[in-house]
Amino acid sequence: MDFLLIIIILIIVGVAVSLTVIGLRNPKLADERALMERLEELTEHGEEVDLRKLELSRPFSERVIFPIARKLGEIATKFTPANALQSIHKKLELAGSPASLDPSMVLVGQFVLMLLFAGIVALLFSVGSLKWPTSRIILIIIVMGFLGFFFPQLFLTSKIQRRQKEIRKGMPDALDLLTICVEAGLGFEAALQKVCEKWENELSLAFARVLREIQLGKLRREALRDMSDRIGLTEMTSFTAAVIQSEQLGVSLAKILRIQSDQMRVRRRQLAEEEAHKAPVKMLIPMGLLIFPTILIILLTPAALRLMHSVLGTMFK
């Protein structure tokens, strides 16, 4: 490859990195915070607020790079099937909307990382001394491009699993507190508020969103069903169904919560035992590849040295 192609690849990689860093941030909160700080600074000095000057005082990334990333996301959205956008939106909800991402920014991240991975591999082959066939180099570049394209999806899947694990771990204790609060005479919404005040985790954030939706006029059963859909856990689905049935049938809510708490505690113990049973199987790979060869080298090296210096060793010289 000539020097011009290397420069083009470097430019593509630089743009990809810039768009990824700026595009995956929380734009609304950062822009509002920066705007309020600049307005407060101008008002403290008694200066007249000039909107053009205020806009030009913003960083170059906020004025140029991030709007480009947003525009690329909108363009990618137009050429993306609706089912794919709905799937990305569903995964973002299950992941807890990390960094306030939306489907368009995830699409931008996919295409940018595809260019980034492919550009880095092409650059390495262009400046390196490895002489491989052109067809093999192109195949490796395509594979790395596909890996970069699916990397945001893998990131969302990891976030979903981590969030669900944290919620599953905290549900028994949260339901114990809910049961105590309800038995003490508090209503269900007040008990949820106590849970939100007690902990700061994914489960408390989900409960806080339910409370806000109820305060805005949504029915309790609809808010609970929406929370169950946003979390995607069978335990949460069972909990919301039990609470809704107790409301409709007039069953004691405290008794329902206590039963749910006991069941989830048993479920958590079963999951812990399942993970413990998986540990020996997972240990076979590092033991077979790392530990056993090392032990063989330590045990057989002295015997091999003795054989080399014995009469048997002179027979093979």
N, C-alpha and C positions, 0 to 999 in steps of 0.2 A: 504494500500500500504506500502511496506517496504521501508527502508532507501535508498537502491540502486536505486529504481525507482524514488524517489524524486531527487536524484543527477542527474540522466539522464534527468529528466524534466528540472531541472535548467540549465544544459548544453545546452539543445536544445533552451531554452528561451534566454540564453546569446548569443548563436550564431545567433539566429534570430534577436535579437536587433542590434548586430554588423553589420550584413549584411544589415539590413534595413537602418541604419544610414549612412554607407559607400556607399551602393549601390545607394541611392537616391540623392547623391550629384552630382555636375558637375565635372566629372573626368578630362576631357581634359583641361579645363581652370585652374583648381587647380594644375594639374601635370605640365603643362607648366609654370605656375607662380612660383611654387616651384623650378623647374629645373633652370629657369633663375636666380632666387635669389641665388641659390647655385653656379652657374657658375660665377655670378658677384662677390660673396664673395671670391671665389678662385682666380679670376683674380686680384682683388684688392690687395690681399696679395702676389701676384707674385708667387703663388704655381703652380706646374705642375698639370694639370687636369688628374686625374686617374679615368677612367670610372667605374672601379669596386668599388673604394672608393666612388665615387659619387652616385652609385646605392645603396650601403649599407647605405649611410647617409640618405636615404629616410625613412620616418616613416614606422613602421611595417604594418599599415593599408593599405598604398599605395602599399607596396610590396607583401602582402599576402592576406589580407581580400578582398580588392576590386577586384583583379584578380579572386578570388574564386567566388565572386558574379557575375562577368561578365561571367565566365565559366558556372555557374549554369543557367544563363540566356540563353546562347547559347544552352545548353542541353535541357532546357525547350522549346526553339524555335523549335528544331527538332521534338518534339512530339506534337507540337501545330498545328492545321489546319491553312492553309494559310488565310482562311477567318477571323479567329480570330485575326491573326497578322495584317491583313489589317484594321480590325475594331479598334484595339488598336492604330495603326499608324494614322488613321483618327481622333480619339479622341485626340491624342497628338497634331496634327496640329490645331484642333479647340480650344484646350486649350492654344495654344501659346507655345508649347514645354516647359513646366515648368521644370526648373533645367536641361534642355537639356537631358531629359529622352528619351530612345528609347524603342521599344516594349519588347525587352529582359529583360530590367531592370524592367519594369512593371510586367512581368510574375514572375520574382524573388520576387518582392514585394508581389505579391499575395500569393505565396507559403510560403514565410517567415512569413507573417502576419497570415496566416492560422495556421502555427505551433505555432506562438507566442500566439494567442488567445486561441487555444486549450490547450497549455502547461500551461498558467496561470490558466485557469479554473481547469485543472487536479491537479495543485499544490494546489490550494485553497481547493479543496475537500479532498486532501490527508492529509493536515495539520489541517483542520478544524474539528470541533466536530459534524458537521451535518451528520446524518445517513440517507441517502437516498438509495433507491434501486439502484443496479448497472446499470440496464437498463435505469433509469432516468438520472443518471450521464453521461452515455455514450451518451445519446440523447442530453443533454445540451452541452457536449464537441463537438459533431458533428455540432450542430447549431452554436456555437461560431466559430468553424473552418470555416464554410461556410461564416459567417459574416466577418471574417478576410480575406478570399479569395476575396470577392467582395468589400472590403473597398477601394483598389486603384481605382476601377471603379467608386465608388461613389465620390472619390476625384477628378477624372478627370471630371466627370459630373458637380461638383460644380465649378471647374475652368472654364469650358466652359461657364456656365451660367453667372459667374461673368465677364468674358472677353466680352461676347456678350453684356451684360448690359452696360459695360463701353464704348464699341464702339458705341452702339446705342445712348447713352447719348451725346457723343462728335461729332457725325456726322453732325448735323445741323450747329454748330459753325465752324467746319472744312470746310464745303461746302460754308459757307458765306465768309470765308477767301479765298478759291479757286476762288469764283466768283469775289471778289474784285481784286485779283491778275491777273486773266485772262482779266477782263475789263480794267485793267491798262496797258495791253500789254504784259504780260508775257505768255510764253508757258505753256502747261499743266504740263510738268515735272518740270519746274521752280516753278510753283505754288505749286506743291506737296512738293518741297524742302522747301518752306516757311512754310508750315504746319508742316513739321518735325522739323523745327527750332523753331516754336512757342510753341509747346506742346511736352511733353514727356509722352505719354500714349500708350495704345495698338493700337489705330488707327494710330498714328504717326509712330509706329514701323512697322505696316503693309504697310503704304505708303513708308517708307524708304526701305523696302524689295523690293517693286515694282520698285523703282528707281534703286536699285542695279541690279535687273534682266534686266531692260531696258538697263543699261549701259553695261552689259555683252553680249548684243546682242539679247535678247528676244524681240519679238514684243510687242507693248504696249497692244494690245487687249488680247494676251495670258497671259501677266503678270497680267492684271486686272482680267481676268477670274480665274487664279490661286489664286489670293488674295481673290476673292469672295468665292471660294471653301474652303479656309483655315479658313474663318470667319464663313460662314454658316448662314448669316442673309439675310432675304428677302430684307431689305433696301439696303444692300450692293450689292445684286444681281441686284436690280433695278438701282442703281447708275452706276455700271459697264456696264450694258446693254445700258443705255442712253448715256454714254460717247463713247462706241464703235459705236453705231448707228450714233452719231453726227460726228464721224471721217469718217465713211463710206459714209454717205449721204451729208456731207458738211454743216450740220446745225450749227448755232452759238453755240459754247461751253458755252459761258457765260450765254446765255438764258437757256440752258439745266440745267446748274448748279444751277441757281436761282430757277427754277421750282422744282428741286430735293430738294433743301434746304427747300423750303416752305412745300413740302409734308412731309419731315422727321420731320420738326418742328410740324406739325399737328399730325403726328403719335406719336411723343414723348408726346404730350399733351394728346392724347387719352390713351396711356399706363399709364400715371400718373393718369388720372381719373379712369381707370380700377383698378389700385392698391388701390385708395382711396375707391372705392366701395367694394373692398374685405375686407377692414379693419374691418367693423362691424361684418362680419361673423367670421373672425379670432379672434375677441375679445370675442366671445361667450364661447369658451372653458375655458380660464382663469377666466372669470367672473362666469361661472357656477361651476367650481371646486374650486375656491379660494375666490372670492369676496363675492358671495351670501352666502355660508356657514358661513363666518365670520360675515356678517351682521346679519344673523339669530341668531348666538350665542350671539352677542351683544344685540340684541333686546329682545330675549326670555329668556335670563338668569335671569334678574331681576324678570320677571313674574313667572318663575319657582321657584325661591327662595321664593317669596311671597306665592305661592301655597303650598310649602313644610311646611311653618310655619303657615299656616292657618288651619281652621277646616277640609277643604277638604284633606289636607295633612295627618292629623292624621287618616283618614279613611283607608289609605293604609298601616298603620304600623301594 
